Amino acid sequence: MRAEVGRVNILVVDDRPEQLLSLEAVLAPLGENVIKASSGREALRCLLQEEFAVVLLDINMPEIDGFETATLIRKRRSTLHTPIIFLTAHNDRVYVERSYSLGAVDYIMTPFAPEVLRTKVSVFVDLFKKTQKIKLQAESLRVHAEQLQRLNRAALTINSALSLDAMVAAITEAARDVGGAHHAMTLVKLERPGERARTAVSLSERYATFQQEPPPSIAGKLCAYVCGRNRPLRMTQLELSQHPEWLDDGGQRPPPRGYLAVPLTAADGQNIGTIQLSDRRDGEFSDDDETVLVQLAQLASIAIQNCVHAEAREANRLKDEFLATLSHELRSPLNAILGWTHLLRSEPFDEQRVSHGLEVIERNVAAQTKLIEDLLDVSRVATGKLRISAAPMALAPVVEIAIDAIRPAAEAKGLTIDVSLDPLVEVKGDADRLQQVVSNLTSNALKFTRPGDHILVSLRRAGAYAELTVRDTGEGIAPDFLPFVFERFRQADSTSRRTHAGLGIGLSLVRHIVEAHSGSVVAESPGLQKGATFVVRLPLLGLERSSLAAPAKEGRSRAFSPPEAASDLGGLHVLLVEDDADARELLQEVLSQHRAEVTAVASASEALAAFCVARPHVLVSDIAMAGEDGYELIRTIRQRPPHAGGDLPALALTAYARKEDQKRALDAGFHMHATKPIEPAALVAAVASLAARARAGELSCPWERGSGDEINP
């Protein structure tokens, strides 16, 4: 603990200028500040402004003499104990007694010996310095004790945080508090797959203008340096000003005023982030500040590690619950499909019952398809491969499409959907993904709202944002579950007694899609049985744009849309390659019903043999097959010259549904990519389209140009 005292002040009071110069010269070797006053009145002014180690006071002065000056000095609390040495040529006993009665510490006759005067003055100077040092040490101890108390309070706050994001925010607030700074920032980087970096910023009232803006950084280059060397770093404002290249091209907002950073470290010593401070409230950052911040970083690092382990344990628990729920959600529609299939095959039913059974089967197949699509989206989010194709668009038509799709289900449940949409709201976004957001939010409201109640969907401008609100009067959200409502696989009730089906991934997808559009989503609820409100905020498109074309009402996919009339495949020879016997039979039946001549085979080798016997007009091939797969099959065909069938129109029909799977199929040589399950009409239309485009010479070469179509049922 440093408590250094610099040069101190000595006040010399005499009405004779030559005497003042003489005293200044005598005291100069002490190396202290000698302040001269030519009158008692001037001396009192000096004592009001400065603190002095000792006062050398002449007695005989005009207006206010030395005794009156001393009396006034002793009347002020701040100078009550300031040492006074009287200097005079009078050796009168009365003078001496009066001097000591006024609190003088010495009485020196002039002329005096310089060494004697210097020695006596140096005694009081040393005493003053020691007293000041003790005061500084006491103040430093008091400040340090306060910092430790704040550190203890911070430890409780940090360890009581319910999530890692909340913990990082608590660490940042605590750092600014214990460090006495105007600006604090915490960065946490965990080396885990799919784990995003956490950043939190805390600003004092000085930087109130920055609190509505994106989180400002503190010297990002220095932060990277601290993370790299994993040791504390402290710099003064002067050092920062001399090296602007350390401050990210000088673009910090607000600019750093002094800098203190300490690393966050894992149990194995690996760096997991930093705590940074800037702009100390009083002076520069000290050794004590660094010590306390290091202690905060140590307890924060432990708390972060504990939180990470707790989240990992919770993730494992949620994974187990999810797998059990997934099994249930997959088996339930399979049970309906299998049951009605057996009934329709074994029992004679009238046309109405047959129609009902087929409707049940179709509905459960659609439910399974939606389930698989959501699981694929979750996988894309987890691996950072969720793609957003943003373009200027009107948002109201997207909302209308999603509501139109869910309205029949709402009416069947006796629910009313009230809609209030501003048609002029425009954003830059992915129409399909934003439709998915609206669909997930309205489906969630539909699920948890009681029959006879209503759902409100509104779209309006809110400042620089488009604000979409979905409000219901249903079951509401418990306060303890509200912070986790957007987390993946989280459900308020995941027991076997739960009322509502689902995997707990719909709202998680909403959050990720909205954040990918630079937006935000929040959930609000007064409590159970009091309804819930979800608010999505997306940045508005520039106001200078004119109205935009609404997206087509065909649904989520921007992919291939089959024409209604493309249902007659008469005269077409289709080579069908599918290793699954049931799927092969189904596809062959669909194509044959539309008058296509179908050669159905189970492997790539059989397909090549059939190709050589009778060249088909269109190839429809599975991808994943034993031995040679669909990629190898199409590459072999593409090696042939066009006149030998090398330009055969080809459709890849597969359960691999990722964007990269589509690209791989097109790169291999297919013209179209379709995911299973596929609607019969979509399959027929795709085959007809390929044949028609081939006849017209409009079929592109995707393996050369990187283009092609995708069919998503």
C-alpha positions as MATLAB code, in Angstrom:
seq = 'MRAEVGRVNILVVDDRPEQLLSLEAVLAPLGENVIKASSGREALRCLLQEEFAVVLLDINMPEIDGFETATLIRKRRSTLHTPIIFLTAHNDRVYVERSYSLGAVDYIMTPFAPEVLRTKVSVFVDLFKKTQKIKLQAESLRVHAEQLQRLNRAALTINSALSLDAMVAAITEAARDVGGAHHAMTLVKLERPGERARTAVSLSERYATFQQEPPPSIAGKLCAYVCGRNRPLRMTQLELSQHPEWLDDGGQRPPPRGYLAVPLTAADGQNIGTIQLSDRRDGEFSDDDETVLVQLAQLASIAIQNCVHAEAREANRLKDEFLATLSHELRSPLNAILGWTHLLRSEPFDEQRVSHGLEVIERNVAAQTKLIEDLLDVSRVATGKLRISAAPMALAPVVEIAIDAIRPAAEAKGLTIDVSLDPLVEVKGDADRLQQVVSNLTSNALKFTRPGDHILVSLRRAGAYAELTVRDTGEGIAPDFLPFVFERFRQADSTSRRTHAGLGIGLSLVRHIVEAHSGSVVAESPGLQKGATFVVRLPLLGLERSSLAAPAKEGRSRAFSPPEAASDLGGLHVLLVEDDADARELLQEVLSQHRAEVTAVASASEALAAFCVARPHVLVSDIAMAGEDGYELIRTIRQRPPHAGGDLPALALTAYARKEDQKRALDAGFHMHATKPIEPAALVAAVASLAARARAGELSCPWERGSGDEINP';
ca = [
       0.000    0.000    0.000;
       1.587    3.273   -1.114;
       0.881    6.515    0.774;
       3.440    9.016   -0.493;
       3.483   12.657    0.675;
       5.039   15.213   -1.660;
       6.462   18.667   -0.927;
       4.744   20.445    1.930;
       4.025   24.141    2.474;
       5.834   26.480    4.915;
       4.241   29.895    5.500;
       6.588   32.840    6.216;
       4.901   36.066    7.406;
       6.830   39.379    7.678;
       6.144   42.917    6.549;
       9.779   43.441    5.463;
      10.588   42.157    1.947;
      14.279   41.700    2.726;
      13.420   39.526    5.724;
      11.101   37.379    3.590;
      13.897   36.844    1.038;
      16.333   35.978    3.812;
      13.978   33.406    5.358;
      13.270   31.897    1.921;
      16.989   31.453    1.320;
      17.527   29.874    4.753;
      14.690   27.368    4.253;
      15.422   26.538    0.591;
      17.706   23.544    1.419;
      14.711   21.763    2.973;
      13.269   21.357   -0.535;
       9.751   22.346    0.481;
       7.315   25.003   -0.795;
       8.024   28.331    0.965;
       4.973   30.614    0.741;
       5.565   34.308    1.598;
       3.008   36.717    3.086;
       3.740   40.391    3.795;
       0.893   40.936    6.274;
      -1.313   39.156    8.738;
      -4.328   39.603    6.467;
      -2.472   37.982    3.525;
      -1.338   35.147    5.794;
      -4.933   34.403    6.791;
      -5.937   34.264    3.119;
      -3.145   31.745    2.452;
      -4.272   29.591    5.357;
      -7.797   29.518    3.953;
      -6.506   28.161    0.636;
      -3.656   25.825    1.610;
      -2.550   23.499    4.398;
       0.806   24.329    6.042;
       3.290   22.273    8.023;
       4.452   25.309   10.053;
       3.986   29.089   10.151;
       6.944   31.487   10.799;
       5.270   34.645   12.103;
       6.758   38.083   12.803;
       5.218   39.908   15.763;
       5.615   43.571   14.839;
       3.543   44.226   11.712;
       1.208   47.099   10.765;
      -2.590   46.736   10.860;
      -2.711   43.176   12.240;
       0.333   42.225   14.296;
       1.622   38.716   14.900;
      -0.350   38.162   18.113;
      -3.679   39.138   16.498;
      -2.867   36.992   13.487;
      -2.098   34.004   15.738;
      -5.334   34.562   17.647;
      -7.328   34.470   14.407;
      -5.441   31.371   13.255;
      -6.369   29.527   16.424;
     -10.046   30.394   16.033;
     -10.367   28.332   12.853;
     -10.816   24.548   13.290;
      -8.646   23.692   10.301;
      -5.679   25.683   11.662;
      -6.253   25.158   15.372;
      -3.203   22.911   15.669;
      -0.984   24.383   12.959;
       2.495   24.945   14.526;
       3.452   28.655   14.881;
       7.033   29.871   15.438;
       7.293   33.528   16.385;
      10.263   35.518   15.030;
      11.066   38.849   16.758;
      13.845   41.130   17.940;
      12.089   41.707   21.295;
      13.358   39.757   24.285;
      10.597   40.943   26.555;
       9.274   38.232   28.907;
       5.727   39.455   28.337;
       6.117   38.791   24.585;
       7.396   35.317   25.250;
       4.591   34.407   27.665;
       1.917   35.785   25.338;
       3.405   33.880   22.418;
       3.213   30.560   24.198;
      -0.260   31.354   25.520;
      -1.430   31.662   21.906;
      -0.168   28.159   21.149;
       3.230   28.968   19.695;
       5.584   26.024   19.511;
       8.725   28.188   19.630;
       9.937   31.755   20.056;
      13.101   32.667   18.145;
      15.048   35.891   18.582;
      16.517   37.664   15.562;
      19.113   37.614   14.313;
      19.070   33.805   14.363;
      21.426   31.057   13.290;
      20.218   29.630    9.921;
      21.060   26.052   10.909;
      19.060   26.349   14.118;
      16.026   27.713   12.291;
      16.238   25.056    9.564;
      16.526   22.300   12.151;
      13.527   23.490   14.123;
      11.415   23.942   10.993;
      12.459   20.525    9.631;
      11.167   18.882   12.819;
       7.667   20.205   12.168;
       7.909   19.434    8.469;
       8.769   15.802    9.242;
       5.993   15.614   11.822;
       3.502   17.038    9.301;
       4.607   14.546    6.649;
       4.229   11.610    9.013;
       0.803   12.829   10.061;
      -0.253   13.217    6.442;
       1.097    9.784    5.610;
      -0.919    8.246    8.430;
      -4.032   10.065    7.164;
      -3.428    8.821    3.629;
      -2.882    5.294    4.876;
      -6.048    5.475    6.952;
      -8.004    6.751    3.943;
      -6.504    4.064    1.765;
      -7.450    1.415    4.320;
     -10.962    2.817    4.505;
     -11.322    2.758    0.713;
      -9.867   -0.747    0.555;
     -12.245   -1.937    3.273;
     -15.170   -0.485    1.321;
     -13.931   -2.244   -1.814;
     -13.755   -5.547    0.066;
     -17.287   -5.035    1.382;
     -18.472   -4.350   -2.161;
     -16.555   -7.424   -3.291;
     -18.406   -9.554   -0.731;
     -21.750   -8.160   -1.885;
     -20.717   -8.766   -5.479;
     -19.891  -12.395   -4.720;
     -23.443  -12.960   -3.455;
     -24.977  -11.218   -6.465;
     -22.790  -13.044   -8.989;
     -23.376  -16.484   -7.516;
     -27.129  -15.947   -7.302;
     -27.437  -15.181  -11.048;
     -29.842  -17.549  -12.794;
     -28.022  -17.672  -16.128;
     -24.599  -17.034  -17.616;
     -25.801  -13.835  -19.308;
     -27.158  -12.522  -16.000;
     -23.910  -13.516  -14.295;
     -21.776  -11.618  -16.822;
     -23.969   -8.537  -16.326;
     -23.590   -8.839  -12.534;
     -19.798   -9.182  -12.844;
     -19.670   -6.009  -14.953;
     -21.752   -3.961  -12.508;
     -19.642   -5.227   -9.601;
     -16.393   -4.384  -11.403;
     -17.463   -0.790  -12.023;
     -18.592   -0.512   -8.394;
     -15.481   -1.909   -6.694;
     -13.152   -0.168   -9.154;
     -14.832    3.207   -8.818;
     -14.985    3.607  -12.608;
     -17.386    5.243  -15.049;
     -17.079    2.502  -17.686;
     -16.801   -1.277  -17.271;
     -16.966   -4.128  -19.735;
     -16.784   -7.919  -19.356;
     -16.075  -10.391  -22.133;
     -16.544  -14.149  -21.617;
     -15.439  -16.577  -24.347;
     -15.968  -20.269  -23.722;
     -14.296  -22.713  -26.085;
     -17.370  -24.870  -26.672;
     -19.011  -25.793  -29.983;
     -21.830  -23.402  -30.816;
     -21.133  -21.271  -27.726;
     -21.448  -17.530  -28.344;
     -19.281  -14.945  -26.635;
     -20.971  -13.027  -23.820;
     -20.428   -9.276  -23.476;
     -21.813   -6.888  -20.881;
     -21.254   -3.147  -20.440;
     -21.892   -0.905  -17.453;
     -21.853    2.900  -17.761;
     -22.248    5.626  -15.157;
     -24.457    8.664  -15.536;
     -21.508   10.433  -17.206;
     -22.048    8.263  -20.282;
     -25.851    8.331  -20.259;
     -25.881    9.299  -23.943;
     -24.224    6.001  -24.849;
     -26.632    3.774  -22.902;
     -29.193    3.618  -25.744;
     -26.569    2.609  -28.310;
     -24.926   -0.774  -29.003;
     -22.484   -1.769  -26.229;
     -19.325    0.358  -26.596;
     -16.005   -1.461  -26.448;
     -12.972   -0.516  -24.373;
      -9.735   -0.688  -26.360;
     -10.384   -3.950  -28.176;
      -6.723   -4.351  -29.140;
      -5.621   -4.081  -25.518;
      -8.341   -6.546  -24.542;
      -6.974   -9.063  -27.043;
      -3.491   -8.441  -25.632;
      -4.667   -9.123  -22.068;
      -6.435  -12.316  -23.193;
      -3.324  -13.438  -25.027;
      -0.847  -12.935  -22.224;
      -3.389  -13.776  -19.485;
      -2.076  -11.160  -17.058;
      -3.419   -7.852  -15.703;
      -2.681   -4.601  -17.521;
      -2.885   -1.069  -16.116;
      -2.281    2.136  -18.070;
      -2.638    5.831  -17.302;
      -4.484    8.340  -19.441;
      -1.115    9.796  -20.518;
       0.144    6.392  -21.684;
      -3.039    5.823  -23.677;
      -2.830    9.247  -25.312;
       0.773    8.573  -26.361;
      -0.242    5.336  -28.113;
      -3.471    5.899  -30.080;
      -2.682    2.819  -32.188;
      -3.659    0.673  -29.182;
      -7.197    2.049  -29.264;
      -8.625    0.403  -32.410;
      -7.847    3.367  -34.699;
      -8.978    5.783  -31.995;
     -12.661    5.046  -32.559;
     -13.732    4.190  -29.000;
     -17.038    5.583  -27.823;
     -16.687    6.718  -25.119;
     -12.902    7.202  -25.337;
     -10.832    5.412  -22.663;
      -9.540    7.592  -19.826;
      -7.099    5.321  -18.092;
      -7.305    1.550  -18.434;
      -7.314   -1.452  -16.121;
      -7.959   -4.999  -17.325;
      -7.618   -8.380  -15.642;
      -8.093  -11.806  -17.233;
     -10.733  -14.399  -16.435;
      -9.209  -17.862  -16.276;
     -10.534  -21.419  -16.153;
      -9.338  -24.006  -13.646;
      -6.658  -25.171  -16.081;
      -5.329  -21.633  -16.530;
      -6.878  -21.135  -19.959;
      -8.147  -17.633  -20.655;
     -11.937  -17.337  -20.847;
     -12.259  -13.551  -21.081;
     -11.486  -10.226  -19.416;
     -12.870   -7.594  -17.071;
     -12.004   -4.063  -18.215;
     -12.355   -0.683  -16.525;
     -11.896    2.840  -17.849;
     -12.236    6.388  -16.508;
     -11.715    6.151  -12.751;
     -13.924    8.531  -10.786;
     -10.969    9.974   -8.864;
      -7.492    9.957  -10.384;
      -5.742    7.014  -11.993;
      -6.216    3.328  -11.224;
      -4.008    2.204   -8.322;
      -2.309   -0.961   -7.084;
      -5.217   -1.468   -4.686;
      -7.713   -1.197   -7.559;
      -5.805   -3.822   -9.500;
      -5.592   -6.127   -6.461;
      -9.338   -5.929   -5.795;
     -10.207   -6.389   -9.473;
      -7.969   -9.476   -9.627;
      -9.853  -10.868   -6.612;
     -13.167  -10.129   -8.347;
     -11.910  -11.847  -11.504;
     -10.900  -14.917   -9.513;
     -14.292  -15.341   -7.855;
     -16.021  -14.477  -11.150;
     -13.995  -17.134  -12.966;
     -15.010  -19.742  -10.404;
     -18.647  -18.656  -10.608;
     -18.578  -18.821  -14.428;
     -17.074  -22.306  -14.343;
     -19.691  -23.436  -11.822;
     -22.438  -21.941  -13.977;
     -21.060  -23.662  -17.077;
     -20.949  -27.026  -15.284;
     -24.461  -26.470  -13.928;
     -25.690  -25.588  -17.414;
     -23.989  -28.712  -18.779;
     -25.731  -30.853  -16.173;
     -29.014  -29.127  -16.926;
     -28.407  -29.602  -20.655;
     -27.898  -33.334  -20.098;
     -31.099  -33.494  -18.088;
     -32.962  -31.560  -20.767;
     -31.469  -33.828  -23.427;
     -32.772  -36.903  -21.643;
     -36.190  -35.278  -21.256;
     -36.097  -34.201  -24.891;
     -35.273  -37.683  -26.147;
     -38.135  -39.126  -24.116;
     -40.469  -36.410  -25.418;
     -39.206  -36.883  -28.977;
     -39.910  -40.587  -28.775;
     -43.448  -39.808  -27.632;
     -44.014  -37.136  -30.284;
     -42.781  -39.443  -33.060;
     -44.631  -42.533  -31.878;
     -47.987  -40.818  -31.372;
     -48.591  -39.932  -35.053;
     -47.047  -43.258  -36.109;
     -49.605  -45.022  -33.950;
     -52.443  -43.179  -35.673;
     -50.970  -43.836  -39.119;
     -50.344  -47.522  -38.437;
     -53.708  -48.028  -36.737;
     -55.780  -46.492  -39.514;
     -53.716  -48.296  -42.140;
     -54.568  -51.666  -40.539;
     -58.225  -50.700  -40.151;
     -58.584  -49.574  -43.750;
     -56.931  -52.759  -44.971;
     -58.811  -55.209  -42.765;
     -62.294  -53.720  -42.262;
     -64.852  -52.731  -44.926;
     -65.747  -49.050  -44.426;
     -68.076  -46.715  -46.226;
     -66.619  -43.862  -48.246;
     -67.038  -41.365  -45.405;
     -65.067  -43.485  -42.921;
     -62.358  -44.165  -45.508;
     -62.080  -40.441  -46.186;
     -61.833  -39.753  -42.458;
     -59.117  -42.370  -41.996;
     -57.082  -40.975  -44.866;
     -57.488  -37.488  -43.427;
     -56.132  -38.686  -40.064;
     -53.163  -40.343  -41.774;
     -52.421  -37.228  -43.828;
     -52.688  -34.955  -40.775;
     -50.264  -37.082  -38.766;
     -47.820  -37.309  -41.663;
     -47.879  -33.493  -41.857;
     -47.250  -33.308  -38.111;
     -44.237  -35.587  -38.424;
     -42.926  -33.581  -41.363;
     -43.206  -30.344  -39.363;
     -41.465  -32.014  -36.436;
     -38.558  -33.105  -38.617;
     -38.274  -29.655  -40.219;
     -38.054  -28.018  -36.785;
     -35.410  -30.527  -35.672;
     -33.369  -29.737  -38.782;
     -33.659  -26.020  -38.029;
     -32.452  -26.632  -34.469;
     -29.489  -28.532  -35.890;
     -28.719  -25.620  -38.217;
     -28.858  -23.179  -35.310;
     -26.590  -25.342  -33.142;
     -23.989  -25.613  -35.911;
     -24.260  -21.972  -36.979;
     -25.652  -22.899  -40.410;
     -29.067  -21.260  -40.224;
     -29.265  -19.275  -43.469;
     -31.148  -15.997  -43.819;
     -31.834  -14.710  -47.335;
     -32.787  -11.128  -46.535;
     -34.459   -8.781  -49.012;
     -36.666   -5.670  -48.707;
     -40.226   -6.763  -48.025;
     -43.597   -5.718  -46.656;
     -44.191   -7.528  -43.376;
     -48.000   -7.449  -43.142;
     -48.614  -10.004  -45.965;
     -46.207  -12.448  -44.297;
     -48.181  -12.174  -41.057;
     -51.447  -12.668  -42.959;
     -50.179  -15.871  -44.592;
     -49.212  -17.358  -41.224;
     -52.551  -16.384  -39.646;
     -54.547  -17.741  -42.581;
     -52.777  -21.081  -42.161;
     -53.668  -21.346  -38.480;
     -57.160  -19.836  -38.588;
     -59.004  -23.135  -39.293;
     -57.408  -24.726  -36.226;
     -58.342  -21.679  -34.143;
     -61.952  -21.801  -35.340;
     -62.121  -25.515  -34.583;
     -61.071  -24.713  -31.021;
     -63.548  -21.860  -30.724;
     -60.875  -19.159  -30.632;
     -61.055  -15.703  -32.182;
     -57.965  -14.178  -33.795;
     -58.082  -10.367  -33.818;
     -55.664   -8.852  -36.334;
     -54.417   -5.275  -36.588;
     -51.678   -4.813  -39.187;
     -49.997   -1.696  -40.519;
     -49.617   -2.399  -44.265;
     -46.810    0.158  -44.621;
     -44.375   -1.593  -42.276;
     -41.363   -2.700  -44.311;
     -38.243   -4.564  -43.203;
     -35.277   -6.303  -44.740;
     -35.804   -9.959  -44.006;
     -36.291  -13.531  -45.117;
     -40.014  -13.887  -45.840;
     -40.027  -17.642  -45.235;
     -38.207  -17.415  -41.925;
     -40.308  -14.498  -40.675;
     -43.436  -16.425  -41.626;
     -42.019  -19.264  -39.512;
     -41.653  -16.821  -36.599;
     -45.272  -15.685  -36.849;
     -46.492  -19.254  -37.289;
     -44.586  -20.482  -34.213;
     -45.815  -17.619  -32.041;
     -49.459  -17.947  -33.108;
     -49.329  -21.748  -32.799;
     -47.953  -21.327  -29.290;
     -50.798  -18.930  -28.424;
     -53.323  -21.344  -29.938;
     -51.933  -24.233  -27.880;
     -52.150  -22.456  -24.535;
     -55.393  -20.493  -24.961;
     -58.675  -21.885  -23.660;
     -61.644  -22.450  -25.991;
     -63.772  -19.331  -26.320;
     -60.930  -16.906  -25.604;
     -59.144  -14.774  -28.179;
     -55.694  -14.066  -29.606;
     -54.522  -10.611  -30.688;
     -51.917  -10.175  -33.438;
     -50.774   -6.632  -34.185;
     -48.081   -5.046  -36.339;
     -47.073   -1.417  -35.968;
     -44.169    0.996  -36.139;
     -42.357    1.698  -32.870;
     -39.647    4.272  -33.462;
     -37.010    2.763  -35.757;
     -38.477   -0.734  -35.377;
     -41.327   -2.832  -36.651;
     -43.135   -4.252  -33.625;
     -45.081   -7.508  -33.960;
     -47.164   -8.451  -30.915;
     -48.904  -11.774  -30.287;
     -51.067  -11.620  -27.146;
     -53.320  -14.329  -25.730;
     -55.620  -14.677  -22.724;
     -54.567  -18.239  -21.986;
     -52.618  -20.086  -19.323;
     -49.823  -17.524  -18.938;
     -46.231  -18.178  -17.889;
     -44.980  -18.759  -14.347;
     -42.503  -16.063  -13.186;
     -39.767  -18.618  -12.458;
     -40.041  -20.062  -15.983;
     -40.238  -16.747  -17.853;
     -36.407  -16.264  -18.117;
     -36.096  -19.680  -19.809;
     -39.033  -19.545  -22.194;
     -36.821  -19.103  -25.295;
     -34.259  -21.756  -24.357;
     -33.996  -24.854  -26.511;
     -35.926  -27.947  -25.292;
     -37.322  -26.022  -22.288;
     -40.933  -26.696  -21.346;
     -42.839  -25.454  -18.329;
     -44.214  -28.975  -17.871;
     -42.054  -31.797  -19.230;
     -43.614  -34.573  -17.160;
     -45.663  -37.457  -18.472;
     -48.761  -35.683  -17.131;
     -48.308  -32.616  -19.323;
     -51.378  -31.264  -21.076;
     -49.774  -29.923  -24.254;
     -47.649  -31.740  -26.798;
     -44.458  -30.387  -28.355;
     -40.679  -30.562  -28.119;
     -39.947  -27.123  -26.690;
     -38.080  -25.872  -29.756;
     -40.561  -23.529  -31.473;
     -39.851  -20.452  -29.332;
     -36.117  -21.172  -29.406;
     -36.251  -21.023  -33.211;
     -38.199  -17.763  -32.976;
     -35.433  -16.164  -30.923;
     -32.626  -17.338  -33.223;
     -34.409  -16.280  -36.410;
     -35.289  -12.856  -34.986;
     -31.738  -12.286  -33.710;
     -30.399  -13.313  -37.126;
     -32.467  -10.374  -38.460;
     -30.773   -8.025  -35.933;
     -33.998   -7.940  -33.954;
     -35.153   -8.949  -30.489;
     -38.022  -10.879  -28.945;
     -39.336  -10.708  -25.389;
     -42.012  -12.601  -23.488;
     -44.224  -11.016  -20.845;
     -46.810  -12.520  -18.550;
     -48.448  -11.308  -15.310;
     -48.471  -14.931  -14.128;
     -50.337  -18.200  -14.463;
     -53.855  -18.020  -15.906;
     -53.268  -14.386  -16.898;
     -52.218  -14.754  -20.516;
     -48.924  -14.039  -22.250;
     -47.549  -11.484  -24.691;
     -44.700  -11.978  -27.145;
     -43.179   -8.888  -28.768;
     -40.854   -9.096  -31.783;
     -38.893   -5.995  -32.793;
     -37.195   -5.799  -36.199;
     -35.278   -2.836  -37.693;
     -37.437   -0.917  -40.125;
     -36.402   -0.554  -43.727;
     -35.365    2.972  -44.740;
     -38.364    5.270  -44.862;
     -37.373    6.496  -48.313;
     -38.367    3.176  -49.951;
     -41.661    2.923  -51.763;
     -44.098    0.129  -51.071;
     -42.776   -3.322  -51.802;
     -44.275   -6.361  -53.437;
     -45.836   -8.741  -50.974;
     -44.451  -12.259  -50.808;
     -46.388  -14.965  -52.600;
     -48.977  -16.854  -50.568;
     -47.674  -20.285  -51.446;
     -46.154  -20.765  -47.987;
     -42.727  -21.133  -46.489;
     -40.697  -22.328  -49.425;
     -39.362  -20.100  -52.155;
     -38.450  -23.262  -54.027;
     -39.971  -24.874  -57.092;
     -43.728  -24.311  -57.350;
     -45.446  -26.826  -59.655;
     -48.033  -25.667  -62.168;
     -51.524  -26.984  -61.674;
     -51.796  -28.461  -65.182;
     -48.554  -30.433  -65.067;
     -50.177  -33.757  -64.172;
     -50.126  -35.785  -67.399;
     -46.906  -37.747  -67.887;
     -48.149  -39.691  -70.910;
     -45.317  -40.605  -73.292;
     -42.572  -40.090  -70.693;
     -40.185  -42.850  -69.667;
     -39.000  -42.364  -66.074;
     -36.089  -44.268  -64.553;
     -36.798  -44.550  -60.809;
     -33.929  -45.531  -58.473;
     -34.906  -46.221  -54.835;
     -33.451  -48.915  -52.569;
     -36.395  -48.917  -50.132;
     -38.994  -51.326  -51.544;
     -42.052  -49.610  -50.024;
     -40.944  -46.163  -51.134;
     -40.083  -47.482  -54.605;
     -43.506  -49.064  -54.963;
     -45.269  -45.884  -53.828;
     -43.325  -43.621  -56.196;
     -43.854  -46.027  -59.100;
     -47.577  -46.102  -58.416;
     -47.808  -42.296  -58.292;
     -45.980  -41.861  -61.591;
     -47.842  -44.707  -63.281;
     -51.214  -43.250  -62.279;
     -50.227  -40.189  -64.296;
     -49.510  -42.373  -67.380;
     -45.709  -42.398  -67.128;
     -43.784  -45.484  -68.202;
     -41.677  -46.314  -65.121;
     -38.616  -48.489  -64.851;
     -38.073  -48.981  -61.103;
     -34.732  -50.333  -59.834;
     -33.134  -50.724  -56.405;
     -29.481  -49.779  -57.000;
     -27.152  -47.613  -59.064;
     -25.782  -50.603  -60.944;
     -29.305  -51.705  -61.924;
     -30.057  -48.149  -62.989;
     -27.014  -48.022  -65.302;
     -27.998  -51.352  -66.828;
     -31.561  -50.154  -67.432;
     -30.217  -46.874  -68.823;
     -28.221  -48.733  -71.452;
     -31.223  -50.882  -72.464;
     -33.696  -48.045  -72.871;
     -32.705  -44.428  -72.427;
     -35.278  -42.679  -70.159;
     -36.602  -39.139  -70.486;
     -36.196  -38.328  -66.749;
     -34.181  -39.811  -63.883;
     -35.604  -39.796  -60.329;
     -33.007  -41.112  -57.895;
     -32.535  -41.570  -54.188;
     -29.172  -40.434  -52.766;
     -28.363  -42.780  -49.868;
     -28.100  -46.317  -51.260;
     -25.960  -49.330  -50.502;
     -22.873  -49.724  -52.685;
     -22.898  -46.815  -55.120;
     -24.995  -43.872  -53.997;
     -26.975  -41.379  -56.054;
     -24.025  -38.992  -56.365;
     -21.892  -41.654  -58.019;
     -24.755  -42.646  -60.295;
     -25.312  -39.130  -61.645;
     -21.575  -38.499  -62.052;
     -21.300  -41.667  -64.146;
     -24.173  -40.526  -66.352;
     -22.754  -37.014  -66.713;
     -19.492  -38.480  -68.064;
     -21.396  -39.550  -71.184;
     -21.707  -37.156  -74.144;
     -25.104  -35.461  -74.602;
     -26.074  -37.613  -77.559;
     -25.504  -40.694  -75.358;
     -27.750  -39.432  -72.559;
     -25.192  -37.380  -70.611;
     -27.645  -34.479  -70.375;
     -30.460  -36.614  -68.904;
     -32.896  -34.493  -66.789;
     -32.422  -35.664  -63.196;
     -34.265  -35.193  -59.897;
     -32.618  -36.075  -56.567;
     -35.266  -37.353  -54.136;
     -33.797  -37.777  -50.652;
     -34.335  -37.412  -46.943;
     -31.180  -35.248  -46.730;
     -32.783  -31.828  -46.407;
     -29.997  -29.394  -45.524;
     -28.986  -26.535  -47.799;
     -25.553  -28.083  -48.168;
     -27.200  -31.370  -49.193;
     -29.116  -29.542  -51.898;
     -25.920  -27.857  -53.129;
     -24.033  -31.152  -53.138;
     -26.763  -32.808  -55.230;
     -26.819  -29.971  -57.757;
     -23.018  -29.868  -57.899;
     -22.972  -33.612  -58.566;
     -25.199  -33.173  -61.620;
     -28.876  -33.255  -60.618;
     -31.163  -30.532  -61.977;
     -33.566  -30.581  -59.031;
     -33.413  -31.532  -55.363;
     -36.524  -32.683  -53.475;
     -36.811  -33.741  -49.831;
     -38.852  -36.650  -48.530;
     -41.701  -36.914  -47.865;
     -42.922  -35.313  -51.077;
     -46.482  -34.627  -52.135;
     -47.479  -36.810  -55.119;
     -48.581  -33.724  -57.058;
     -45.203  -32.060  -56.473;
     -43.357  -35.168  -57.706;
     -45.466  -35.418  -60.854;
     -45.107  -31.700  -61.559;
     -41.324  -31.853  -61.089;
     -40.971  -34.727  -63.556;
     -43.215  -32.973  -66.070;
     -41.278  -29.722  -65.665;
     -37.913  -31.396  -66.197;
     -39.144  -33.107  -69.352;
     -40.736  -29.945  -70.732;
     -37.686  -27.804  -70.070;
     -35.447  -30.430  -71.659;
     -37.590  -30.443  -74.810;
     -37.485  -26.631  -74.948;
     -33.714  -26.569  -74.445;
     -34.153  -24.510  -71.250;
     -32.572  -26.987  -68.860;
     -29.461  -25.553  -67.251;
     -26.361  -27.509  -66.286;
     -26.210  -27.106  -62.495;
     -22.950  -29.020  -62.245;
     -21.358  -26.300  -64.405;
     -23.298  -23.170  -63.384;
     -24.186  -23.931  -59.760;
     -27.915  -23.399  -60.328;
     -30.919  -25.647  -59.916;
     -34.299  -26.020  -58.269;
     -35.346  -27.260  -54.861;
     -38.682  -28.827  -54.034;
     -39.878  -28.629  -50.432;
     -43.301  -30.120  -49.765;
];
